[in-house]
Amino acid sequence: MRRPRLPQLRGLRIRLVLAFTLVAAVTAATTGALTFREARTGVLQQSQDAVIQQLRTQVGHLAPGLAFPPDQAALARFAADVAGSEPSGTWRVLATYGRLSATSAAGDRFTELTPAVREAVGSSMATVFQRVAVGDRTALVVGMSVTFAEAHAKGAYTSGVHVFLTVPQTTERAYVDALVTAAERAAVPALTLAVLLALLAARGVLRPVRALRRATRSIAEGHLDTRLAVDGSDELADLSHTFNETAAALEKSVAELRGMEARARRFAADVSHELRTPLAAMSAVTDVLDEDAARLDPDTATAVRLISEETVKLARLVDDLMEISRFDAGAAVLHLDEIDLAESLRRTLDARAWTGLVECELPPPGALRGRVDPRRLDVVVANLVGNALRHGARPVALRLYDGGAPGAGSGGARLAVIEVLDSGPGIPEDVLPQVFERFYKSDAARTRTEGSGLGLAITAENVRVHGGTVRAANRPGGGAVFTVRLPLPAAESPREDPW
């Protein structure tokens, strides 16, 4: 069973659209990801720098007023003063000195502070920061040491007071979420635009491809004058130009071949026609000579009989050439008649005195009737039986039986099967495909044959005009078998043969 085609999956248009969409999606995703990362980094960096700068400024401003060494109350005031410097009130501050610690809000456990930040602040004078996620919230934790400048030396020293600040990044997260939403919203128009561009590109690419497909199909149907319009100078235009050159060369070659074939057919028909008149005269002369051959001397009688035999062969060859020329010219037309096929086959054998040489397996009279051309059916059977008698071995059998209906769409026609079997050596396997070719000889050294070399070719042509088939094969037990299958139409108006 033939599998259904899936043009939706295999079409060039779909592949182009999918490719454009995929490229656009990957590009949009990559660009969006990079843009999002840079924008997110910029937003967070700006917020972080602002917080750190503000914390440094405030600590530097409040540190001189801090009593040293500070006590718990001083640390609490210091933490509250640092947190109060932020107008929005989002800062939470932790101040430590040794074992003492105080927060800007009483009871604040400052859970965002990690040991890593504590260690980093305790080991250096640099300001450190860390983003910490607590549940679904994100906070910025900043830590620094309170330093004092030395009076008589360059540099500074730590006071031992450490300040830790945590700021919720709600606003920054809102900015980041807005960026994500904007990127998602921009992806839909980008993909839509990519699909539209893909459709436009596919249309531009497929238009010449479709034209090429139509032109190729037209060439295949026999319209060799088909040409493509060449627009532009791209690869598709080069392809169209190449197609036109190929079509022109093909049209020229086919025209030359057709001309040569027509001349050859005409030549064979003319030669055959011109030979008929002298052959008729030669046949009349040889008939007279055959009657007097018994009164001639032996050498002359032998020559007369040889001339008579060759004249008969030449006349048969001319008749066969005339028949072949009708097929080549398309002038071989059927004259259908309702006949008893079995009786027609018996008459063919009786007319050639083959009745005693061929074993017949035919249906009873009237059992298998059909509309065929009686003359052409006679030629088919005579050629096949004669070929079996000449090149095969006895016994030769002729069978006829009803093959049933040839298949759907036959219009109710039956199928008649004719088989001719012999008991000879069979046909070599390499010869079977060529047995119905004209003048084909399986033995190249056999230059002379009793027949014209056109019998099986004429047989195949007669079967073909009936709409049937003929096949040659070897029997399993030895010998060759020729099988003819002829459809038997119920009715058809006879046509005149212009020949």
C-alpha positions in Angstrom: 0.0 0.0 0.0 1.3 3.4 -1.0 2.0 5.6 2.0 0.3 9.0 2.0 2.5 12.0 1.4 2.9 14.6 4.1 3.3 17.9 2.3 2.7 19.8 5.6 6.0 18.4 7.0 8.1 18.2 3.9 7.1 21.3 2.1 9.8 23.9 1.4 7.6 26.7 2.6 7.0 25.1 6.0 10.7 24.4 6.3 11.6 28.0 5.5 9.0 29.3 8.0 10.2 27.0 10.7 13.8 27.9 10.0 13.1 31.7 10.2 11.0 31.2 13.3 13.7 29.1 15.0 16.4 31.6 14.1 14.2 34.5 15.3 13.3 32.7 18.5 16.9 31.9 19.3 18.0 35.4 18.4 15.2 37.0 20.4 15.9 34.7 23.4 19.7 35.3 23.2 19.3 39.0 22.8 16.7 39.2 25.5 18.8 37.2 27.9 21.9 39.3 27.3 19.9 42.5 27.6 18.1 41.3 30.7 21.5 40.4 32.3 23.1 43.7 31.5 20.0 45.7 32.6 19.7 43.7 35.8 23.3 44.1 36.5 23.1 47.8 35.9 20.0 48.2 38.1 21.5 46.3 41.0 24.9 47.9 40.5 23.5 51.4 40.6 21.4 50.6 43.7 24.3 48.9 45.4 26.8 51.7 44.7 24.2 54.3 46.0 23.6 52.4 49.2 27.4 51.8 49.9 28.2 55.4 49.2 25.4 56.7 51.4 26.4 54.3 54.2 30.1 55.4 54.1 29.1 59.0 54.2 26.7 58.5 57.1 29.2 56.4 59.1 32.0 58.9 58.4 29.7 61.7 59.6 28.6 59.9 62.8 31.8 58.1 63.8 33.5 61.1 65.4 30.7 61.4 67.9 30.8 57.8 69.0 32.3 57.4 72.5 35.3 55.1 72.5 35.2 52.4 73.7 31.5 52.3 73.2 29.0 50.7 75.5 25.7 49.0 74.6 23.7 52.2 74.7 26.2 54.1 72.5 26.2 51.3 70.0 22.3 51.3 70.0 22.3 55.1 69.4 24.9 54.8 66.7 22.9 52.1 64.9 19.7 54.1 65.2 21.4 57.2 63.9 22.8 55.4 60.8 19.4 53.8 60.0 17.6 57.1 60.5 19.7 58.7 57.8 17.6 56.9 55.1 14.3 58.8 54.7 12.3 55.9 53.5 13.1 54.0 56.7 14.1 50.8 54.9 17.5 50.5 56.5 18.2 48.1 59.3 21.6 48.5 61.0 23.6 46.3 63.3 26.6 47.7 65.1 29.1 45.5 67.0 32.1 46.0 69.2 33.8 42.9 70.5 31.0 41.0 72.3 28.6 43.9 72.3 26.0 44.3 69.5 23.0 46.6 69.0 20.4 47.0 66.2 18.5 50.0 65.0 15.3 48.3 65.8 14.9 46.6 69.2 14.6 42.8 69.0 15.8 42.6 65.4 17.7 39.3 65.0 19.3 40.4 61.7 19.0 36.9 60.1 20.3 38.1 56.7 23.8 38.5 58.0 26.0 35.6 57.0 29.2 34.4 58.6 31.1 35.1 55.4 30.2 38.8 55.6 31.2 39.0 59.3 34.5 37.3 58.6 35.3 39.6 55.6 34.6 42.7 57.6 36.6 41.5 60.6 39.6 40.7 58.5 39.9 43.9 56.4 39.0 47.5 56.3 37.2 47.2 52.9 33.5 47.6 52.5 31.9 44.2 51.5 28.4 43.4 50.3 26.3 40.4 49.6 22.9 39.8 48.1 20.9 37.3 50.3 17.6 35.6 49.5 15.3 35.0 52.4 12.2 33.2 51.3 10.7 35.1 48.4 12.6 38.3 49.3 16.0 39.6 48.3 18.1 41.9 50.5 21.4 43.6 50.1 23.8 43.2 53.1 26.6 45.7 53.4 29.4 45.5 56.0 32.2 47.9 56.9 34.6 48.8 59.7 34.6 52.2 61.5 38.1 53.6 61.0 40.0 56.5 62.5 42.8 58.5 60.9 46.1 58.6 62.7 47.2 62.0 63.8 50.9 61.8 63.0 51.1 59.1 60.4 49.7 58.3 57.1 46.9 55.7 57.0 44.1 54.7 59.3 43.4 52.1 61.9 40.2 50.2 62.8 38.3 51.1 65.9 36.9 47.6 66.3 33.4 48.9 65.6 31.7 47.1 62.8 28.6 48.3 61.0 26.2 46.0 59.1 23.4 47.3 56.9 20.5 45.3 55.2 18.3 46.9 52.6 15.4 45.1 51.0 15.6 45.2 47.2 11.9 45.4 46.5 12.2 48.3 44.1 15.1 46.7 42.2 13.2 43.4 42.0 10.2 45.3 40.6 12.5 46.8 38.0 13.8 43.4 37.1 10.3 41.9 36.9 9.3 44.7 34.6 12.3 43.9 32.4 11.2 40.2 32.2 7.7 41.2 31.3 8.9 43.6 28.7 11.1 41.0 27.2 8.2 38.5 27.1 5.9 41.0 25.4 8.6 41.9 22.9 9.1 38.2 22.0 5.6 37.8 20.5 5.9 40.7 18.0 9.4 39.5 17.1 8.2 36.0 16.4 5.3 37.3 14.4 7.5 39.5 12.4 9.9 36.6 11.8 7.0 34.5 10.5 5.8 37.3 8.2 9.4 37.7 6.9 9.7 33.9 6.5 6.4 33.9 4.5 7.6 36.7 2.2 11.0 35.0 1.8 9.4 31.7 1.1 7.1 33.3 -1.5 10.0 34.9 -3.2 12.0 31.6 -3.2 9.1 29.3 -4.0 7.7 31.3 -7.0 10.6 30.4 -9.4 10.7 26.9 -7.9 7.0 26.3 -8.6 7.5 27.7 -12.1 10.4 25.3 -12.6 8.2 22.4 -11.3 5.4 23.3 -13.7 7.8 23.7 -16.6 9.4 20.3 -15.8 6.0 18.7 -15.6 5.1 20.3 -18.9 8.3 19.0 -20.5 7.5 15.5 -19.2 4.1 15.7 -20.8 5.7 16.3 -24.2 5.6 20.1 -24.4 9.2 20.6 -25.3 8.8 24.3 -26.2 8.2 25.2 -22.6 10.5 27.9 -21.3 10.9 29.9 -18.1 11.0 33.7 -17.7 14.5 34.7 -16.4 14.3 37.6 -13.9 17.4 38.9 -12.0 20.9 37.5 -11.8 20.8 35.3 -8.7 21.2 31.6 -8.4 17.5 30.9 -9.2 17.8 33.0 -12.3 20.9 31.0 -13.3 18.9 27.8 -12.7 16.1 29.1 -14.9 18.5 30.0 -17.6 20.1 26.6 -17.4 16.7 24.9 -17.6 15.9 26.9 -20.8 19.2 25.9 -22.4 18.6 22.3 -21.5 15.0 22.4 -22.8 16.1 24.0 -26.0 18.8 21.3 -26.5 16.3 18.6 -25.7 13.8 20.0 -28.1 16.4 20.1 -30.8 17.6 16.6 -30.2 14.1 15.2 -30.0 13.1 17.0 -33.2 16.1 15.5 -34.9 15.4 12.0 -33.6 11.7 12.3 -34.6 12.8 13.4 -38.0 15.2 10.5 -38.4 12.6 8.1 -37.1 9.9 9.4 -39.5 12.3 9.2 -42.4 13.3 5.7 -41.4 9.7 4.6 -41.2 8.9 6.2 -44.4 11.9 4.7 -46.1 10.9 1.2 -44.9 7.3 1.7 -46.0 8.4 3.0 -49.4 10.9 0.3 -49.9 8.4 -2.4 -48.9 5.7 -0.8 -51.2 8.1 -0.6 -54.1 9.2 -4.2 -53.7 5.7 -5.5 -53.9 5.4 -5.2 -57.6 8.7 -6.8 -58.6 8.1 -9.5 -56.0 4.7 -10.3 -57.4 6.3 -10.7 -60.8 9.1 -12.8 -59.4 6.6 -15.0 -57.6 4.7 -15.6 -60.8 7.9 -16.5 -62.6 9.0 -18.8 -59.8 5.6 -20.6 -59.9 6.1 -21.3 -63.6 9.7 -22.4 -63.0 8.6 -24.7 -60.1 6.2 -26.5 -62.5 8.9 -27.1 -65.0 11.6 -27.9 -62.5 11.1 -31.7 -62.9 12.0 -31.4 -66.6 15.2 -29.4 -66.0 18.7 -30.8 -65.3 19.5 -31.3 -61.6 21.7 -28.2 -61.1 19.1 -25.9 -62.8 16.3 -27.5 -60.8 18.1 -26.9 -57.6 18.8 -23.2 -58.5 15.1 -22.8 -59.4 13.9 -24.2 -56.1 16.4 -22.0 -54.2 15.2 -18.9 -56.0 11.6 -19.9 -55.3 12.2 -20.3 -51.6 14.1 -17.1 -51.2 11.4 -15.3 -53.1 8.8 -16.6 -50.7 11.0 -15.4 -47.7 11.5 -12.0 -49.3 7.7 -11.6 -49.9 7.1 -12.6 -46.2 9.7 -10.1 -45.1 8.1 -7.3 -47.2 4.7 -8.1 -45.7 6.1 -8.0 -42.2 7.9 -4.7 -42.8 4.6 -3.2 -44.1 2.8 -4.4 -41.0 5.5 -3.0 -38.7 5.4 0.3 -40.6 1.6 0.5 -39.9 2.3 0.1 -36.2 5.1 2.7 -36.2 2.8 5.2 -38.1 0.0 4.6 -35.6 -2.2 3.4 -38.4 -2.9 -0.1 -37.1 -6.6 0.0 -36.1 -8.7 -2.8 -34.8 -11.6 -4.3 -36.6 -13.5 -5.9 -33.7 -15.9 -8.6 -34.2 -17.8 -10.9 -31.7 -16.2 -14.4 -32.3 -15.8 -17.7 -30.6 -12.2 -17.6 -29.6 -11.7 -21.4 -29.4 -13.1 -21.8 -33.0 -10.8 -19.0 -34.2 -7.8 -20.8 -32.8 -8.8 -24.1 -34.4 -9.2 -22.3 -37.8 -5.7 -20.9 -37.4 -4.2 -24.4 -36.9 -6.3 -25.9 -39.7 -5.3 -23.2 -42.2 -1.6 -24.1 -41.7 -2.0 -27.8 -41.3 -0.8 -27.8 -37.7 -3.8 -29.6 -36.2 -1.9 -32.9 -35.8 1.3 -31.2 -34.6 -0.2 -29.2 -31.7 -2.0 -30.5 -28.6 -5.0 -28.2 -28.0 -6.7 -27.5 -24.6 -9.6 -25.3 -25.7 -12.9 -24.6 -24.0 -16.1 -26.0 -25.6 -17.6 -24.1 -28.5 -19.4 -21.0 -27.4 -17.9 -21.1 -23.9 -15.5 -18.2 -24.4 -16.6 -15.4 -26.8 -15.4 -11.9 -27.1 -14.8 -8.9 -29.3 -11.4 -9.0 -30.9 -9.8 -8.4 -34.3 -9.9 -11.9 -35.9 -7.1 -11.2 -38.4 -4.8 -9.9 -35.7 -5.7 -12.8 -33.4 -4.8 -15.2 -36.2 -1.4 -13.5 -36.7 -0.7 -13.7 -32.9 -1.5 -17.4 -32.6 0.2 -18.3 -35.9 3.4 -16.5 -35.0 3.6 -18.1 -31.5 2.8 -21.6 -32.6 5.1 -21.4 -35.6 7.9 -20.1 -33.4 7.3 -23.0 -31.0 7.4 -25.6 -33.8 10.5 -24.1 -35.4 12.7 -23.4 -32.3 11.1 -25.6 -29.6 10.5 -29.3 -29.5 7.3 -31.4 -29.6 4.9 -31.8 -28.0 3.7 -28.2 -28.5 0.5 -27.3 -26.7 -2.0 -24.5 -27.2 -4.2 -23.5 -24.3 -7.1 -21.1 -24.0 -9.0 -20.3 -20.8 -11.0 -17.5 -19.1 -8.7 -15.4 -16.9 -11.5 -13.6 -15.2 -11.6 -9.8 -14.8 -8.3 -7.9 -15.4 -8.9 -5.5 -12.5 -10.7 -2.4 -11.4 -11.6 0.1 -14.0 -11.9 -2.5 -16.8 -15.5 -1.7 -17.5 -16.7 -5.2 -16.9 -14.3 -6.7 -19.5 -13.2 -10.3 -19.2 -9.7 -11.6 -19.7 -8.8 -14.3 -22.2 -5.5 -16.1 -21.6 -3.7 -17.9 -24.5 -0.7 -20.0 -23.7 1.7 -21.7 -26.2 4.1 -24.2 -24.7 6.8 -26.3 -26.2 9.1 -29.0 -24.8 12.4 -27.7 -26.1 15.5 -26.4 -24.2 13.8 -23.2 -23.3 15.0 -19.6 -23.8 18.3 -18.4 -22.2 17.7 -16.1 -19.3 19.7 -13.3 -20.9 17.6 -13.6 -24.1 14.1 -13.4 -22.4 14.0 -9.6 -22.2 14.8 -9.2 -25.9 12.7 -11.9 -27.5 10.1 -9.4 -28.7 12.6 -7.0 -30.2 12.8 -6.6 -34.0 15.4 -8.8 -35.8 16.8 -10.0 -32.4 18.8 -13.2 -32.6 20.0 -15.0 -29.6 22.8 -16.6 -31.6 24.9 -13.9 -33.3 26.4 -16.5 -35.7 23.0 -17.5 -36.9 22.7 -15.1 -39.8 20.0 -16.9 -41.7 16.6 -17.9 -40.3 13.4 -19.4 -41.8 11.4 -16.5 -40.6 11.7 -12.7 -41.1 12.8 -12.0 -37.6 9.8 -9.8 -37.1 7.2 -12.4 -36.1 7.4 -11.9 -32.3 7.7 -8.1 -32.6 4.5 -8.1 -34.7 2.8 -10.4 -32.2 3.6 -8.0 -29.4 2.3 -5.0 -31.3 -1.0 -6.9 -32.2 -1.4 -7.8 -28.5 -0.7 -4.2 -27.5 -3.3 -2.6 -29.8 -5.8 -5.0 -28.2 -4.8 -3.6 -24.8 -3.3 -6.9 -23.7 0.1 -8.2 -22.7 2.4 -11.0 -23.9 5.1 -12.5 -21.8 7.8 -15.1 -22.5 9.1 -17.4 -19.8 10.6 -20.9 -19.2 8.6 -23.8 -17.8 9.9 -25.4 -14.6 10.0 -28.8 -16.3 11.7 -27.5 -19.5 10.6 -25.7 -22.5 9.3 -22.2 -23.2 5.9 -20.8 -22.6 4.4 -17.6 -24.2 1.4 -16.2 -22.4 -1.0 -13.7 -24.0 -3.6 -11.9 -21.9 -6.4 -10.2 -23.9 -9.2 -8.1 -22.4 -12.5 -8.8 -24.1 -14.6 -5.6 -24.2 -18.3 -6.0 -24.1 -19.0 -3.8 -27.0 -17.1 -1.3 -29.2 -17.9 0.2 -32.5 -15.6 -1.0 -35.3 -13.3 1.5 -37.0 -12.0 1.5 -40.5 -8.3 0.8 -41.1 -7.0 3.6 -43.4 -4.5 1.1 -44.8 
